[in-house]
């Protein structure tokens, strides 16, 4: 899995972080001041990039967390197999892949799309 380590204090809203072994986009980041005993803590709330589930994480700000490396790629629709599955050709590698189409979107052949890729997981983000 492509990922790197960062300290919790280096994260911001809009960044990606691994929570419960799932890549999540940070929606909310807040810190609490240190008390008499202990260090400052950060509370991170995020939404899964590929599954859409809400998750939260509470860690000291100097703790290290894994940050996924998610690539944003361009593709062209080759064919639409069914209402929710399409074949897409990557415009850099010319590799043909099968991607699940989000609920409301309709794709047509030759349409250019933008998608996120991490390991074997892919998600269409812009049609």
Chimera marker file (.cmm) of the C-alpha trace (Angstrom):
<marker_set name="trace">
<marker id="1" x="0.000" y="0.000" z="0.000" r="1" g="1" b="0" radius="0.5"/>
<marker id="2" x="1.403" y="3.395" z="-0.978" r="1" g="1" b="0" radius="0.5"/>
<marker id="3" x="1.521" y="5.545" z="2.120" r="1" g="1" b="0" radius="0.5"/>
<marker id="4" x="3.808" y="7.716" z="4.231" r="1" g="1" b="0" radius="0.5"/>
<marker id="5" x="4.015" y="8.751" z="7.883" r="1" g="1" b="0" radius="0.5"/>
<marker id="6" x="3.306" y="12.270" z="9.161" r="1" g="1" b="0" radius="0.5"/>
<marker id="7" x="2.836" y="13.815" z="12.571" r="1" g="1" b="0" radius="0.5"/>
<marker id="8" x="-0.757" y="14.596" z="13.495" r="1" g="1" b="0" radius="0.5"/>
<marker id="9" x="0.131" y="18.316" z="13.889" r="1" g="1" b="0" radius="0.5"/>
<marker id="10" x="1.053" y="18.490" z="10.169" r="1" g="1" b="0" radius="0.5"/>
<marker id="11" x="-2.453" y="17.463" z="8.998" r="1" g="1" b="0" radius="0.5"/>
<marker id="12" x="-5.115" y="19.928" z="7.808" r="1" g="1" b="0" radius="0.5"/>
<marker id="13" x="-8.699" y="19.811" z="6.650" r="1" g="1" b="0" radius="0.5"/>
<marker id="14" x="-8.852" y="18.463" z="3.102" r="1" g="1" b="0" radius="0.5"/>
<marker id="15" x="-5.799" y="16.198" z="3.536" r="1" g="1" b="0" radius="0.5"/>
<marker id="16" x="-6.009" y="12.416" z="3.483" r="1" g="1" b="0" radius="0.5"/>
<marker id="17" x="-5.294" y="10.153" z="6.488" r="1" g="1" b="0" radius="0.5"/>
<marker id="18" x="-5.647" y="6.434" z="7.230" r="1" g="1" b="0" radius="0.5"/>
<marker id="19" x="-8.322" y="5.803" z="9.893" r="1" g="1" b="0" radius="0.5"/>
<marker id="20" x="-9.164" y="2.160" z="10.733" r="1" g="1" b="0" radius="0.5"/>
<marker id="21" x="-7.096" y="1.020" z="7.686" r="1" g="1" b="0" radius="0.5"/>
<marker id="22" x="-9.274" y="3.064" z="5.316" r="1" g="1" b="0" radius="0.5"/>
<marker id="23" x="-8.239" y="6.159" z="3.356" r="1" g="1" b="0" radius="0.5"/>
<marker id="24" x="-10.254" y="9.139" z="4.633" r="1" g="1" b="0" radius="0.5"/>
<marker id="25" x="-10.494" y="12.811" z="3.675" r="1" g="1" b="0" radius="0.5"/>
<marker id="26" x="-10.299" y="15.080" z="6.739" r="1" g="1" b="0" radius="0.5"/>
<marker id="27" x="-13.501" y="17.106" z="7.274" r="1" g="1" b="0" radius="0.5"/>
<marker id="28" x="-12.760" y="18.433" z="10.735" r="1" g="1" b="0" radius="0.5"/>
<marker id="29" x="-9.533" y="18.937" z="12.726" r="1" g="1" b="0" radius="0.5"/>
<marker id="30" x="-9.472" y="20.332" z="16.246" r="1" g="1" b="0" radius="0.5"/>
<marker id="31" x="-6.880" y="20.419" z="19.023" r="1" g="1" b="0" radius="0.5"/>
<marker id="32" x="-7.169" y="20.587" z="22.805" r="1" g="1" b="0" radius="0.5"/>
<marker id="33" x="-4.578" y="22.421" z="24.893" r="1" g="1" b="0" radius="0.5"/>
<marker id="34" x="-2.338" y="20.338" z="27.121" r="1" g="1" b="0" radius="0.5"/>
<marker id="35" x="-3.322" y="20.034" z="30.772" r="1" g="1" b="0" radius="0.5"/>
<marker id="36" x="-1.128" y="19.638" z="33.819" r="1" g="1" b="0" radius="0.5"/>
<marker id="37" x="-0.353" y="16.066" z="32.840" r="1" g="1" b="0" radius="0.5"/>
<marker id="38" x="-0.146" y="15.054" z="29.243" r="1" g="1" b="0" radius="0.5"/>
<marker id="39" x="0.270" y="16.586" z="25.843" r="1" g="1" b="0" radius="0.5"/>
<marker id="40" x="-2.041" y="18.369" z="23.423" r="1" g="1" b="0" radius="0.5"/>
<marker id="41" x="-4.515" y="16.107" z="21.659" r="1" g="1" b="0" radius="0.5"/>
<marker id="42" x="-6.020" y="16.376" z="18.199" r="1" g="1" b="0" radius="0.5"/>
<marker id="43" x="-9.417" y="15.087" z="17.122" r="1" g="1" b="0" radius="0.5"/>
<marker id="44" x="-9.788" y="14.292" z="13.439" r="1" g="1" b="0" radius="0.5"/>
<marker id="45" x="-13.075" y="13.491" z="11.717" r="1" g="1" b="0" radius="0.5"/>
<marker id="46" x="-13.031" y="12.170" z="8.184" r="1" g="1" b="0" radius="0.5"/>
<marker id="47" x="-15.069" y="10.469" z="5.496" r="1" g="1" b="0" radius="0.5"/>
<marker id="48" x="-13.852" y="7.352" z="3.687" r="1" g="1" b="0" radius="0.5"/>
<marker id="49" x="-12.679" y="8.216" z="0.174" r="1" g="1" b="0" radius="0.5"/>
<marker id="50" x="-13.817" y="4.946" z="-1.378" r="1" g="1" b="0" radius="0.5"/>
<marker id="51" x="-16.658" y="3.838" z="0.957" r="1" g="1" b="0" radius="0.5"/>
<marker id="52" x="-18.130" y="7.160" z="2.202" r="1" g="1" b="0" radius="0.5"/>
<marker id="53" x="-18.239" y="6.106" z="5.888" r="1" g="1" b="0" radius="0.5"/>
<marker id="54" x="-17.574" y="8.620" z="8.670" r="1" g="1" b="0" radius="0.5"/>
<marker id="55" x="-14.651" y="7.854" z="10.969" r="1" g="1" b="0" radius="0.5"/>
<marker id="56" x="-12.874" y="9.689" z="13.777" r="1" g="1" b="0" radius="0.5"/>
<marker id="57" x="-9.415" y="9.583" z="15.325" r="1" g="1" b="0" radius="0.5"/>
<marker id="58" x="-8.061" y="11.097" z="18.559" r="1" g="1" b="0" radius="0.5"/>
<marker id="59" x="-4.274" y="11.180" z="18.986" r="1" g="1" b="0" radius="0.5"/>
<marker id="60" x="-1.555" y="13.299" z="20.669" r="1" g="1" b="0" radius="0.5"/>
<marker id="61" x="-0.347" y="15.950" z="18.191" r="1" g="1" b="0" radius="0.5"/>
<marker id="62" x="3.184" y="14.505" z="18.186" r="1" g="1" b="0" radius="0.5"/>
<marker id="63" x="1.970" y="10.981" z="17.290" r="1" g="1" b="0" radius="0.5"/>
<marker id="64" x="2.686" y="9.663" z="13.811" r="1" g="1" b="0" radius="0.5"/>
<marker id="65" x="-0.131" y="8.507" z="11.537" r="1" g="1" b="0" radius="0.5"/>
<marker id="66" x="-0.170" y="6.957" z="8.084" r="1" g="1" b="0" radius="0.5"/>
<marker id="67" x="-1.164" y="9.171" z="5.156" r="1" g="1" b="0" radius="0.5"/>
<marker id="68" x="-2.241" y="7.383" z="1.953" r="1" g="1" b="0" radius="0.5"/>
<marker id="69" x="-0.801" y="8.393" z="-1.391" r="1" g="1" b="0" radius="0.5"/>
<marker id="70" x="-3.822" y="8.720" z="-3.668" r="1" g="1" b="0" radius="0.5"/>
<marker id="71" x="-3.251" y="9.470" z="-7.348" r="1" g="1" b="0" radius="0.5"/>
<marker id="72" x="-5.643" y="11.627" z="-9.401" r="1" g="1" b="0" radius="0.5"/>
<marker id="73" x="-5.781" y="10.326" z="-12.981" r="1" g="1" b="0" radius="0.5"/>
<marker id="74" x="-7.487" y="11.091" z="-16.275" r="1" g="1" b="0" radius="0.5"/>
<marker id="75" x="-9.404" y="8.446" z="-18.206" r="1" g="1" b="0" radius="0.5"/>
<marker id="76" x="-11.675" y="7.982" z="-21.202" r="1" g="1" b="0" radius="0.5"/>
<marker id="77" x="-14.793" y="5.825" z="-21.143" r="1" g="1" b="0" radius="0.5"/>
<marker id="78" x="-14.403" y="2.924" z="-23.590" r="1" g="1" b="0" radius="0.5"/>
<marker id="79" x="-17.776" y="1.278" z="-22.983" r="1" g="1" b="0" radius="0.5"/>
<marker id="80" x="-20.607" y="1.217" z="-20.467" r="1" g="1" b="0" radius="0.5"/>
<marker id="81" x="-21.262" y="-2.380" z="-19.405" r="1" g="1" b="0" radius="0.5"/>
<marker id="82" x="-24.304" y="-1.672" z="-17.221" r="1" g="1" b="0" radius="0.5"/>
<marker id="83" x="-25.878" y="1.211" z="-15.283" r="1" g="1" b="0" radius="0.5"/>
<marker id="84" x="-23.191" y="1.095" z="-12.588" r="1" g="1" b="0" radius="0.5"/>
<marker id="85" x="-20.109" y="-0.404" z="-14.320" r="1" g="1" b="0" radius="0.5"/>
<marker id="86" x="-17.955" y="1.110" z="-17.071" r="1" g="1" b="0" radius="0.5"/>
<marker id="87" x="-14.685" y="0.275" z="-18.810" r="1" g="1" b="0" radius="0.5"/>
<marker id="88" x="-12.244" y="3.166" z="-18.733" r="1" g="1" b="0" radius="0.5"/>
<marker id="89" x="-8.874" y="3.609" z="-20.465" r="1" g="1" b="0" radius="0.5"/>
<marker id="90" x="-6.177" y="5.437" z="-18.491" r="1" g="1" b="0" radius="0.5"/>
<marker id="91" x="-4.921" y="8.309" z="-20.673" r="1" g="1" b="0" radius="0.5"/>
<marker id="92" x="-1.286" y="7.963" z="-19.490" r="1" g="1" b="0" radius="0.5"/>
<marker id="93" x="-0.718" y="4.199" z="-19.522" r="1" g="1" b="0" radius="0.5"/>
<marker id="94" x="-3.523" y="3.199" z="-21.966" r="1" g="1" b="0" radius="0.5"/>
<marker id="95" x="-4.473" y="0.469" z="-19.463" r="1" g="1" b="0" radius="0.5"/>
<marker id="96" x="-8.146" y="-0.547" z="-19.554" r="1" g="1" b="0" radius="0.5"/>
<marker id="97" x="-9.837" y="-0.852" z="-16.164" r="1" g="1" b="0" radius="0.5"/>
<marker id="98" x="-13.348" y="-1.511" z="-14.878" r="1" g="1" b="0" radius="0.5"/>
<marker id="99" x="-14.799" y="1.164" z="-12.569" r="1" g="1" b="0" radius="0.5"/>
<marker id="100" x="-18.043" y="1.356" z="-10.627" r="1" g="1" b="0" radius="0.5"/>
<marker id="101" x="-20.064" y="4.423" z="-11.679" r="1" g="1" b="0" radius="0.5"/>
<marker id="102" x="-21.457" y="6.582" z="-8.834" r="1" g="1" b="0" radius="0.5"/>
<marker id="103" x="-25.246" y="6.445" z="-8.424" r="1" g="1" b="0" radius="0.5"/>
<marker id="104" x="-26.464" y="9.566" z="-10.230" r="1" g="1" b="0" radius="0.5"/>
<marker id="105" x="-23.842" y="9.896" z="-12.963" r="1" g="1" b="0" radius="0.5"/>
<marker id="106" x="-24.425" y="8.656" z="-16.490" r="1" g="1" b="0" radius="0.5"/>
<marker id="107" x="-21.419" y="7.988" z="-18.683" r="1" g="1" b="0" radius="0.5"/>
<marker id="108" x="-21.187" y="7.666" z="-22.438" r="1" g="1" b="0" radius="0.5"/>
<marker id="109" x="-18.400" y="6.235" z="-24.627" r="1" g="1" b="0" radius="0.5"/>
<marker id="110" x="-15.531" y="8.670" z="-25.453" r="1" g="1" b="0" radius="0.5"/>
<marker id="111" x="-16.366" y="10.812" z="-22.393" r="1" g="1" b="0" radius="0.5"/>
<marker id="112" x="-13.311" y="11.964" z="-20.419" r="1" g="1" b="0" radius="0.5"/>
<marker id="113" x="-13.384" y="11.485" z="-16.651" r="1" g="1" b="0" radius="0.5"/>
<marker id="114" x="-11.150" y="12.073" z="-13.645" r="1" g="1" b="0" radius="0.5"/>
<marker id="115" x="-10.702" y="9.343" z="-11.041" r="1" g="1" b="0" radius="0.5"/>
<marker id="116" x="-8.813" y="8.619" z="-7.820" r="1" g="1" b="0" radius="0.5"/>
<marker id="117" x="-6.655" y="5.505" z="-7.505" r="1" g="1" b="0" radius="0.5"/>
<marker id="118" x="-5.029" y="3.878" z="-4.475" r="1" g="1" b="0" radius="0.5"/>
<marker id="119" x="-3.762" y="0.316" z="-4.772" r="1" g="1" b="0" radius="0.5"/>
<marker id="120" x="-6.620" y="-1.569" z="-6.470" r="1" g="1" b="0" radius="0.5"/>
<marker id="121" x="-9.340" y="0.885" z="-5.360" r="1" g="1" b="0" radius="0.5"/>
<marker id="122" x="-10.691" y="3.450" z="-7.819" r="1" g="1" b="0" radius="0.5"/>
<marker id="123" x="-13.419" y="6.086" z="-7.659" r="1" g="1" b="0" radius="0.5"/>
<marker id="124" x="-14.744" y="8.456" z="-10.320" r="1" g="1" b="0" radius="0.5"/>
<marker id="125" x="-14.672" y="12.026" z="-9.014" r="1" g="1" b="0" radius="0.5"/>
<marker id="126" x="-15.473" y="14.135" z="-12.064" r="1" g="1" b="0" radius="0.5"/>
<marker id="127" x="-17.335" y="13.370" z="-15.247" r="1" g="1" b="0" radius="0.5"/>
<link id1="1" id2="2" r="1" g="1" b="0" radius="0.2"/>
<link id1="2" id2="3" r="1" g="1" b="0" radius="0.2"/>
<link id1="3" id2="4" r="1" g="1" b="0" radius="0.2"/>
<link id1="4" id2="5" r="1" g="1" b="0" radius="0.2"/>
<link id1="5" id2="6" r="1" g="1" b="0" radius="0.2"/>
<link id1="6" id2="7" r="1" g="1" b="0" radius="0.2"/>
<link id1="7" id2="8" r="1" g="1" b="0" radius="0.2"/>
<link id1="8" id2="9" r="1" g="1" b="0" radius="0.2"/>
<link id1="9" id2="10" r="1" g="1" b="0" radius="0.2"/>
<link id1="10" id2="11" r="1" g="1" b="0" radius="0.2"/>
<link id1="11" id2="12" r="1" g="1" b="0" radius="0.2"/>
<link id1="12" id2="13" r="1" g="1" b="0" radius="0.2"/>
<link id1="13" id2="14" r="1" g="1" b="0" radius="0.2"/>
<link id1="14" id2="15" r="1" g="1" b="0" radius="0.2"/>
<link id1="15" id2="16" r="1" g="1" b="0" radius="0.2"/>
<link id1="16" id2="17" r="1" g="1" b="0" radius="0.2"/>
<link id1="17" id2="18" r="1" g="1" b="0" radius="0.2"/>
<link id1="18" id2="19" r="1" g="1" b="0" radius="0.2"/>
<link id1="19" id2="20" r="1" g="1" b="0" radius="0.2"/>
<link id1="20" id2="21" r="1" g="1" b="0" radius="0.2"/>
<link id1="21" id2="22" r="1" g="1" b="0" radius="0.2"/>
<link id1="22" id2="23" r="1" g="1" b="0" radius="0.2"/>
<link id1="23" id2="24" r="1" g="1" b="0" radius="0.2"/>
<link id1="24" id2="25" r="1" g="1" b="0" radius="0.2"/>
<link id1="25" id2="26" r="1" g="1" b="0" radius="0.2"/>
<link id1="26" id2="27" r="1" g="1" b="0" radius="0.2"/>
<link id1="27" id2="28" r="1" g="1" b="0" radius="0.2"/>
<link id1="28" id2="29" r="1" g="1" b="0" radius="0.2"/>
<link id1="29" id2="30" r="1" g="1" b="0" radius="0.2"/>
<link id1="30" id2="31" r="1" g="1" b="0" radius="0.2"/>
<link id1="31" id2="32" r="1" g="1" b="0" radius="0.2"/>
<link id1="32" id2="33" r="1" g="1" b="0" radius="0.2"/>
<link id1="33" id2="34" r="1" g="1" b="0" radius="0.2"/>
<link id1="34" id2="35" r="1" g="1" b="0" radius="0.2"/>
<link id1="35" id2="36" r="1" g="1" b="0" radius="0.2"/>
<link id1="36" id2="37" r="1" g="1" b="0" radius="0.2"/>
<link id1="37" id2="38" r="1" g="1" b="0" radius="0.2"/>
<link id1="38" id2="39" r="1" g="1" b="0" radius="0.2"/>
<link id1="39" id2="40" r="1" g="1" b="0" radius="0.2"/>
<link id1="40" id2="41" r="1" g="1" b="0" radius="0.2"/>
<link id1="41" id2="42" r="1" g="1" b="0" radius="0.2"/>
<link id1="42" id2="43" r="1" g="1" b="0" radius="0.2"/>
<link id1="43" id2="44" r="1" g="1" b="0" radius="0.2"/>
<link id1="44" id2="45" r="1" g="1" b="0" radius="0.2"/>
<link id1="45" id2="46" r="1" g="1" b="0" radius="0.2"/>
<link id1="46" id2="47" r="1" g="1" b="0" radius="0.2"/>
<link id1="47" id2="48" r="1" g="1" b="0" radius="0.2"/>
<link id1="48" id2="49" r="1" g="1" b="0" radius="0.2"/>
<link id1="49" id2="50" r="1" g="1" b="0" radius="0.2"/>
<link id1="50" id2="51" r="1" g="1" b="0" radius="0.2"/>
<link id1="51" id2="52" r="1" g="1" b="0" radius="0.2"/>
<link id1="52" id2="53" r="1" g="1" b="0" radius="0.2"/>
<link id1="53" id2="54" r="1" g="1" b="0" radius="0.2"/>
<link id1="54" id2="55" r="1" g="1" b="0" radius="0.2"/>
<link id1="55" id2="56" r="1" g="1" b="0" radius="0.2"/>
<link id1="56" id2="57" r="1" g="1" b="0" radius="0.2"/>
<link id1="57" id2="58" r="1" g="1" b="0" radius="0.2"/>
<link id1="58" id2="59" r="1" g="1" b="0" radius="0.2"/>
<link id1="59" id2="60" r="1" g="1" b="0" radius="0.2"/>
<link id1="60" id2="61" r="1" g="1" b="0" radius="0.2"/>
<link id1="61" id2="62" r="1" g="1" b="0" radius="0.2"/>
<link id1="62" id2="63" r="1" g="1" b="0" radius="0.2"/>
<link id1="63" id2="64" r="1" g="1" b="0" radius="0.2"/>
<link id1="64" id2="65" r="1" g="1" b="0" radius="0.2"/>
<link id1="65" id2="66" r="1" g="1" b="0" radius="0.2"/>
<link id1="66" id2="67" r="1" g="1" b="0" radius="0.2"/>
<link id1="67" id2="68" r="1" g="1" b="0" radius="0.2"/>
<link id1="68" id2="69" r="1" g="1" b="0" radius="0.2"/>
<link id1="69" id2="70" r="1" g="1" b="0" radius="0.2"/>
<link id1="70" id2="71" r="1" g="1" b="0" radius="0.2"/>
<link id1="71" id2="72" r="1" g="1" b="0" radius="0.2"/>
<link id1="72" id2="73" r="1" g="1" b="0" radius="0.2"/>
<link id1="73" id2="74" r="1" g="1" b="0" radius="0.2"/>
<link id1="74" id2="75" r="1" g="1" b="0" radius="0.2"/>
<link id1="75" id2="76" r="1" g="1" b="0" radius="0.2"/>
<link id1="76" id2="77" r="1" g="1" b="0" radius="0.2"/>
<link id1="77" id2="78" r="1" g="1" b="0" radius="0.2"/>
<link id1="78" id2="79" r="1" g="1" b="0" radius="0.2"/>
<link id1="79" id2="80" r="1" g="1" b="0" radius="0.2"/>
<link id1="80" id2="81" r="1" g="1" b="0" radius="0.2"/>
<link id1="81" id2="82" r="1" g="1" b="0" radius="0.2"/>
<link id1="82" id2="83" r="1" g="1" b="0" radius="0.2"/>
<link id1="83" id2="84" r="1" g="1" b="0" radius="0.2"/>
<link id1="84" id2="85" r="1" g="1" b="0" radius="0.2"/>
<link id1="85" id2="86" r="1" g="1" b="0" radius="0.2"/>
<link id1="86" id2="87" r="1" g="1" b="0" radius="0.2"/>
<link id1="87" id2="88" r="1" g="1" b="0" radius="0.2"/>
<link id1="88" id2="89" r="1" g="1" b="0" radius="0.2"/>
<link id1="89" id2="90" r="1" g="1" b="0" radius="0.2"/>
<link id1="90" id2="91" r="1" g="1" b="0" radius="0.2"/>
<link id1="91" id2="92" r="1" g="1" b="0" radius="0.2"/>
<link id1="92" id2="93" r="1" g="1" b="0" radius="0.2"/>
<link id1="93" id2="94" r="1" g="1" b="0" radius="0.2"/>
<link id1="94" id2="95" r="1" g="1" b="0" radius="0.2"/>
<link id1="95" id2="96" r="1" g="1" b="0" radius="0.2"/>
<link id1="96" id2="97" r="1" g="1" b="0" radius="0.2"/>
<link id1="97" id2="98" r="1" g="1" b="0" radius="0.2"/>
<link id1="98" id2="99" r="1" g="1" b="0" radius="0.2"/>
<link id1="99" id2="100" r="1" g="1" b="0" radius="0.2"/>
<link id1="100" id2="101" r="1" g="1" b="0" radius="0.2"/>
<link id1="101" id2="102" r="1" g="1" b="0" radius="0.2"/>
<link id1="102" id2="103" r="1" g="1" b="0" radius="0.2"/>
<link id1="103" id2="104" r="1" g="1" b="0" radius="0.2"/>
<link id1="104" id2="105" r="1" g="1" b="0" radius="0.2"/>
<link id1="105" id2="106" r="1" g="1" b="0" radius="0.2"/>
<link id1="106" id2="107" r="1" g="1" b="0" radius="0.2"/>
<link id1="107" id2="108" r="1" g="1" b="0" radius="0.2"/>
<link id1="108" id2="109" r="1" g="1" b="0" radius="0.2"/>
<link id1="109" id2="110" r="1" g="1" b="0" radius="0.2"/>
<link id1="110" id2="111" r="1" g="1" b="0" radius="0.2"/>
<link id1="111" id2="112" r="1" g="1" b="0" radius="0.2"/>
<link id1="112" id2="113" r="1" g="1" b="0" radius="0.2"/>
<link id1="113" id2="114" r="1" g="1" b="0" radius="0.2"/>
<link id1="114" id2="115" r="1" g="1" b="0" radius="0.2"/>
<link id1="115" id2="116" r="1" g="1" b="0" radius="0.2"/>
<link id1="116" id2="117" r="1" g="1" b="0" radius="0.2"/>
<link id1="117" id2="118" r="1" g="1" b="0" radius="0.2"/>
<link id1="118" id2="119" r="1" g="1" b="0" radius="0.2"/>
<link id1="119" id2="120" r="1" g="1" b="0" radius="0.2"/>
<link id1="120" id2="121" r="1" g="1" b="0" radius="0.2"/>
<link id1="121" id2="122" r="1" g="1" b="0" radius="0.2"/>
<link id1="122" id2="123" r="1" g="1" b="0" radius="0.2"/>
<link id1="123" id2="124" r="1" g="1" b="0" radius="0.2"/>
<link id1="124" id2="125" r="1" g="1" b="0" radius="0.2"/>
<link id1="125" id2="126" r="1" g="1" b="0" radius="0.2"/>
<link id1="126" id2="127" r="1" g="1" b="0" radius="0.2"/>
</marker_set>
